[in-house]
Amino acid sequence: AIHFPLCRLFCPCSLSPITFHLFIMKLAFALALALTATMASAFAPNAMPVTARQSTSLSAVAIAQIKELREATGAGMMDCKKVLIEFDGDVEAAADELRKKGLAKADKKASRIAAEGKIAMANADGKTVLVEVNCETDFVAKDDSFANFANQAAEAAASMDGEDVEALMASSVDGGSLEDVRAALVSKIGENIQVRRVAA
């Protein structure tokens, strides 16, 4: 290392050109190191421990969970996201909640006139059954979800005895009752849907 008396720092003319040049290089290098260290400490990440969030966030809800819930309930994507976050990703609990909400929506729409719809037919054990299913608009009457429900209702009617609509709605379909399927469809489509009559 090259050392200089303090007084000579302020009198560069007293140094030889080579010595003065080395001195300037060392000084510049020392300043660059100091500046680098200062910047590194200023931009260093906070060392404070991050506390994990207890509740499930929107990003933590997997797409597969949303898809599973939509297929199980027929609810909209945003409704599925909200209820999955509310129940910390528990698909079963979320499905129960959506079914309850669907029943509430179905009850509110029950008084609305449903004069459109279709007649579905099914055969079972040599018996042919016709089921009339109504909705509010011809647009919904052409919807695939509505047509699938009408076919489900006809198939369920073909497998039971009699023509009682209440008994038909209580019949088992996809792990629940036909009424549960109807209520979920009302919640999804937003129209009053009713099974009007059965004819065997």
C-alpha positions as a Markdown table, in Angstrom:
| # | Residue | x | y | z |
|---|---|---|---|---|
| 1 | Ala | 0.0 | 0.0 | 0.0 |
| 2 | Ile | 1.1 | 3.5 | -0.7 |
| 3 | His | 0.8 | 6.0 | 2.1 |
| 4 | Phe | 1.0 | 9.8 | 1.8 |
| 5 | Pro | 1.4 | 12.5 | 4.4 |
| 6 | Leu | -1.9 | 14.5 | 4.8 |
| 7 | Cys | -0.2 | 17.7 | 3.7 |
| 8 | Arg | 0.8 | 16.1 | 0.4 |
| 9 | Leu | -2.8 | 15.2 | -0.5 |
| 10 | Phe | -3.4 | 18.9 | -1.1 |
| 11 | Cys | -0.3 | 19.4 | -3.1 |
| 12 | Pro | -0.4 | 17.0 | -6.1 |
| 13 | Cys | 2.5 | 18.9 | -7.7 |
| 14 | Ser | 4.8 | 17.4 | -5.1 |
| 15 | Leu | 4.1 | 13.9 | -6.3 |
| 16 | Ser | 5.6 | 12.2 | -9.4 |
| 17 | Pro | 3.1 | 11.7 | -12.2 |
| 18 | Ile | 3.1 | 7.9 | -11.8 |
| 19 | Thr | 2.6 | 8.0 | -8.0 |
| 20 | Phe | -0.1 | 10.7 | -8.4 |
| 21 | His | -1.9 | 8.5 | -11.0 |
| 22 | Leu | -1.8 | 5.5 | -8.7 |
| 23 | Phe | -3.1 | 7.5 | -5.8 |
| 24 | Ile | -6.1 | 8.8 | -7.9 |
| 25 | Met | -6.9 | 5.2 | -9.0 |
| 26 | Lys | -6.9 | 3.9 | -5.4 |
| 27 | Leu | -9.1 | 6.8 | -4.2 |
| 28 | Ala | -11.6 | 6.2 | -7.0 |
| 29 | Phe | -11.7 | 2.4 | -6.3 |
| 30 | Ala | -12.2 | 3.1 | -2.6 |
| 31 | Leu | -15.1 | 5.5 | -3.3 |
| 32 | Ala | -16.7 | 3.0 | -5.7 |
| 33 | Leu | -16.6 | 0.2 | -3.0 |
| 34 | Ala | -18.1 | 2.5 | -0.4 |
| 35 | Leu | -20.9 | 3.5 | -2.8 |
| 36 | Thr | -21.6 | -0.1 | -3.7 |
| 37 | Ala | -21.9 | -1.1 | -0.1 |
| 38 | Thr | -24.3 | 1.7 | 0.7 |
| 39 | Met | -26.6 | 0.8 | -2.2 |
| 40 | Ala | -26.6 | -2.9 | -1.3 |
| 41 | Ser | -27.7 | -2.1 | 2.3 |
| 42 | Ala | -30.3 | 0.3 | 1.1 |
| 43 | Phe | -32.0 | -2.2 | -1.3 |
| 44 | Ala | -31.5 | -5.3 | 0.9 |
| 45 | Pro | -34.8 | -7.2 | 1.5 |
| 46 | Asn | -36.5 | -6.8 | 4.8 |
| 47 | Ala | -35.3 | -9.6 | 7.2 |
| 48 | Met | -38.6 | -9.5 | 9.1 |
| 49 | Pro | -40.3 | -12.9 | 9.1 |
| 50 | Val | -43.4 | -13.1 | 6.9 |
| 51 | Thr | -46.5 | -14.4 | 8.7 |
| 52 | Ala | -48.5 | -16.9 | 6.7 |
| 53 | Arg | -52.1 | -15.9 | 6.0 |
| 54 | Gln | -54.6 | -18.1 | 7.6 |
| 55 | Ser | -57.5 | -17.6 | 5.1 |
| 56 | Thr | -57.4 | -18.8 | 1.6 |
| 57 | Ser | -56.9 | -16.0 | -1.0 |
| 58 | Leu | -58.2 | -15.8 | -4.5 |
| 59 | Ser | -54.9 | -16.9 | -6.0 |
| 60 | Ala | -54.8 | -20.0 | -3.7 |
| 61 | Val | -58.1 | -21.3 | -5.0 |
| 62 | Ala | -57.1 | -23.8 | -7.7 |
| 63 | Ile | -58.8 | -23.7 | -11.1 |
| 64 | Ala | -59.5 | -27.4 | -10.7 |
| 65 | Gln | -61.5 | -26.6 | -7.6 |
| 66 | Ile | -63.6 | -23.9 | -9.3 |
| 67 | Lys | -64.2 | -26.3 | -12.2 |
| 68 | Glu | -65.3 | -29.1 | -9.9 |
| 69 | Leu | -67.6 | -26.8 | -8.0 |
| 70 | Arg | -69.2 | -25.5 | -11.2 |
| 71 | Glu | -69.8 | -29.0 | -12.5 |
| 72 | Ala | -71.4 | -30.0 | -9.2 |
| 73 | Thr | -73.6 | -27.0 | -8.8 |
| 74 | Gly | -74.0 | -25.3 | -12.2 |
| 75 | Ala | -73.1 | -22.0 | -10.5 |
| 76 | Gly | -71.2 | -19.2 | -12.2 |
| 77 | Met | -67.5 | -18.9 | -12.0 |
| 78 | Met | -67.4 | -15.8 | -9.8 |
| 79 | Asp | -69.9 | -17.3 | -7.4 |
| 80 | Cys | -67.7 | -20.4 | -7.2 |
| 81 | Lys | -64.6 | -18.3 | -6.5 |
| 82 | Lys | -66.3 | -16.3 | -3.8 |
| 83 | Val | -67.7 | -19.2 | -1.9 |
| 84 | Leu | -64.5 | -21.2 | -2.2 |
| 85 | Ile | -62.6 | -18.3 | -0.6 |
| 86 | Glu | -65.2 | -18.1 | 2.1 |
| 87 | Phe | -64.9 | -21.8 | 3.0 |
| 88 | Asp | -61.1 | -21.9 | 2.6 |
| 89 | Gly | -61.2 | -24.1 | -0.5 |
| 90 | Asp | -63.5 | -26.7 | 0.9 |
| 91 | Val | -65.5 | -27.8 | -2.2 |
| 92 | Glu | -68.1 | -29.8 | -0.3 |
| 93 | Ala | -69.0 | -27.0 | 2.1 |
| 94 | Ala | -68.9 | -24.5 | -0.8 |
| 95 | Ala | -71.3 | -26.7 | -2.8 |
| 96 | Asp | -73.7 | -26.9 | 0.1 |
| 97 | Glu | -73.7 | -23.2 | 0.5 |
| 98 | Leu | -74.3 | -22.7 | -3.2 |
| 99 | Arg | -77.2 | -25.1 | -3.1 |
| 100 | Lys | -78.8 | -23.2 | -0.3 |
| 101 | Lys | -78.4 | -19.9 | -2.2 |
| 102 | Gly | -79.8 | -21.7 | -5.3 |
| 103 | Leu | -82.9 | -22.8 | -3.3 |
| 104 | Ala | -83.4 | -19.2 | -2.1 |
| 105 | Lys | -83.2 | -17.8 | -5.6 |
| 106 | Ala | -85.5 | -20.5 | -6.9 |
| 107 | Asp | -88.1 | -19.6 | -4.2 |
| 108 | Lys | -87.9 | -15.9 | -5.2 |
| 109 | Lys | -88.5 | -16.8 | -8.9 |
| 110 | Ala | -91.3 | -19.3 | -8.3 |
| 111 | Ser | -94.1 | -16.7 | -8.7 |
| 112 | Arg | -92.9 | -15.6 | -12.1 |
| 113 | Ile | -94.9 | -16.9 | -15.1 |
| 114 | Ala | -93.3 | -19.8 | -16.9 |
| 115 | Ala | -95.2 | -20.4 | -20.2 |
| 116 | Glu | -92.4 | -21.5 | -22.5 |
| 117 | Gly | -90.6 | -24.8 | -22.4 |
| 118 | Lys | -90.6 | -28.3 | -23.9 |
| 119 | Ile | -92.0 | -31.7 | -23.6 |
| 120 | Ala | -89.4 | -34.5 | -23.0 |
| 121 | Met | -90.0 | -38.2 | -23.7 |
| 122 | Ala | -88.4 | -41.3 | -22.2 |
| 123 | Asn | -88.9 | -45.0 | -22.4 |
| 124 | Ala | -88.3 | -47.6 | -19.7 |
| 125 | Asp | -89.5 | -51.2 | -19.3 |
| 126 | Gly | -91.9 | -50.9 | -22.3 |
| 127 | Lys | -93.4 | -47.7 | -20.8 |
| 128 | Thr | -93.3 | -44.3 | -22.6 |
| 129 | Val | -93.5 | -41.2 | -20.4 |
| 130 | Leu | -94.0 | -37.5 | -21.4 |
| 131 | Val | -92.9 | -34.7 | -19.1 |
| 132 | Glu | -93.7 | -31.0 | -19.6 |
| 133 | Val | -91.1 | -28.7 | -18.3 |
| 134 | Asn | -91.7 | -24.9 | -18.4 |
| 135 | Cys | -89.4 | -21.8 | -18.4 |
| 136 | Glu | -90.0 | -18.1 | -18.9 |
| 137 | Thr | -88.6 | -17.5 | -22.4 |
| 138 | Asp | -88.1 | -19.5 | -25.6 |
| 139 | Phe | -84.4 | -18.6 | -25.5 |
| 140 | Val | -84.0 | -20.7 | -22.4 |
| 141 | Ala | -86.2 | -23.4 | -23.8 |
| 142 | Lys | -83.5 | -23.9 | -26.5 |
| 143 | Asp | -80.7 | -23.9 | -23.9 |
| 144 | Asp | -78.7 | -27.2 | -23.6 |
| 145 | Ser | -78.8 | -27.1 | -19.8 |
| 146 | Phe | -82.6 | -26.7 | -19.9 |
| 147 | Ala | -82.9 | -29.5 | -22.4 |
| 148 | Asn | -80.7 | -31.8 | -20.3 |
| 149 | Phe | -82.8 | -31.1 | -17.2 |
| 150 | Ala | -86.0 | -31.9 | -19.1 |
| 151 | Asn | -84.5 | -35.2 | -20.3 |
| 152 | Gln | -83.4 | -36.0 | -16.7 |
| 153 | Ala | -87.0 | -35.4 | -15.5 |
| 154 | Ala | -88.4 | -37.6 | -18.2 |
| 155 | Glu | -86.0 | -40.5 | -17.4 |
| 156 | Ala | -86.7 | -40.2 | -13.7 |
| 157 | Ala | -90.5 | -40.2 | -14.5 |
| 158 | Ala | -90.1 | -43.3 | -16.6 |
| 159 | Ser | -88.4 | -45.2 | -13.8 |
| 160 | Met | -91.2 | -44.5 | -11.2 |
| 161 | Asp | -94.8 | -45.5 | -10.9 |
| 162 | Gly | -97.6 | -43.0 | -11.3 |
| 163 | Glu | -97.8 | -39.5 | -12.6 |
| 164 | Asp | -97.3 | -37.5 | -9.4 |
| 165 | Val | -95.1 | -34.4 | -10.0 |
| 166 | Glu | -94.2 | -34.1 | -6.3 |
| 167 | Ala | -93.0 | -37.7 | -6.2 |
| 168 | Leu | -91.0 | -37.1 | -9.4 |
| 169 | Met | -89.3 | -34.0 | -7.9 |
| 170 | Ala | -88.3 | -36.0 | -4.8 |
| 171 | Ser | -86.8 | -38.8 | -6.9 |
| 172 | Ser | -83.1 | -39.4 | -6.7 |
| 173 | Val | -80.9 | -37.8 | -9.5 |
| 174 | Asp | -77.1 | -37.5 | -9.4 |
| 175 | Gly | -76.8 | -38.0 | -5.7 |
| 176 | Gly | -79.6 | -35.5 | -4.9 |
| 177 | Ser | -83.2 | -35.0 | -5.7 |
| 178 | Leu | -84.6 | -33.7 | -9.0 |
| 179 | Glu | -85.8 | -30.7 | -7.1 |
| 180 | Asp | -82.2 | -29.9 | -6.2 |
| 181 | Val | -81.2 | -30.1 | -9.8 |
| 182 | Arg | -84.1 | -27.8 | -10.8 |
| 183 | Ala | -83.1 | -25.2 | -8.1 |
| 184 | Ala | -79.5 | -25.2 | -9.2 |
| 185 | Leu | -80.6 | -24.7 | -12.8 |
| 186 | Val | -82.8 | -21.7 | -11.7 |
| 187 | Ser | -79.8 | -20.2 | -10.0 |
| 188 | Lys | -77.6 | -20.7 | -13.0 |
| 189 | Ile | -80.0 | -19.6 | -15.7 |
| 190 | Gly | -81.9 | -16.9 | -13.7 |
| 191 | Glu | -85.5 | -18.0 | -14.8 |
| 192 | Asn | -88.3 | -19.7 | -13.2 |
| 193 | Ile | -88.3 | -23.4 | -14.2 |
| 194 | Gln | -91.1 | -25.8 | -13.3 |
| 195 | Val | -92.0 | -29.4 | -14.1 |
| 196 | Arg | -95.7 | -28.9 | -15.0 |
| 197 | Arg | -97.1 | -32.4 | -15.6 |
| 198 | Val | -96.3 | -36.0 | -16.3 |
| 199 | Ala | -98.2 | -38.3 | -18.7 |
| 200 | Ala | -97.6 | -42.0 | -19.0 |
